[in-house]
Amino acid sequence: MNEKSQQLTNRIAVLRAERKMTQKELAEKADVSRQTILSIENKKYSPSLVLAFKIAKALNVDINMVFQYKEESN
């Protein structure tokens, strides 16, 4: 049986830096806590689809610019 590992990666920290935006500022725009943004950036938490769209909107980019999904065979 071929097992696949799944990983959701993101570019939140890079996009924030380009916009000179803090985690707190992004969190406020996305209506979540700073800790939530930190956890997503560090891949400790995968956001819901709605939250992913809110983050992309807060960064003023398409969701595909923020999040990437990868599936790799083991």
VENDA-V256590 format. One record per residue. N is the residue number from 1. RES is the residue in three letters. OMEGA is omega in whole degrees, 0 to 359 (999 if undefined). Layout:
# VENDA-V256590
n=[N/N]
res=[RES/RES]
omega=[OMEGA/OMEGA]
This chain:
# VENDA-V256590
n=[1/2/3/4/5/6/7/8/9/10/11/12/13/14/15/16/17/18/19/20/21/22/23/24/25/26/27/28/29/30/31/32/33/34/35/36/37/38/39/40/41/42/43/44/45/46/47/48/49/50/51/52/53/54/55/56/57/58/59/60/61/62/63/64/65/66/67/68/69/70/71/72/73/74]
res=[MET/ASN/GLU/LYS/SER/GLN/GLN/LEU/THR/ASN/ARG/ILE/ALA/VAL/LEU/ARG/ALA/GLU/ARG/LYS/MET/THR/GLN/LYS/GLU/LEU/ALA/GLU/LYS/ALA/ASP/VAL/SER/ARG/GLN/THR/ILE/LEU/SER/ILE/GLU/ASN/LYS/LYS/TYR/SER/PRO/SER/LEU/VAL/LEU/ALA/PHE/LYS/ILE/ALA/LYS/ALA/LEU/ASN/VAL/ASP/ILE/ASN/MET/VAL/PHE/GLN/TYR/LYS/GLU/GLU/SER/ASN]
omega=[183/179/180/174/182/182/174/178/180/180/184/183/180/181/176/182/178/181/183/183/178/175/181/180/178/179/179/180/181/178/175/178/175/180/178/178/178/181/178/179/183/178/176/183/175/183/172/179/179/180/178/178/178/180/178/179/179/178/178/178/175/182/179/176/184/187/175/178/180/177/184/177/177/999]
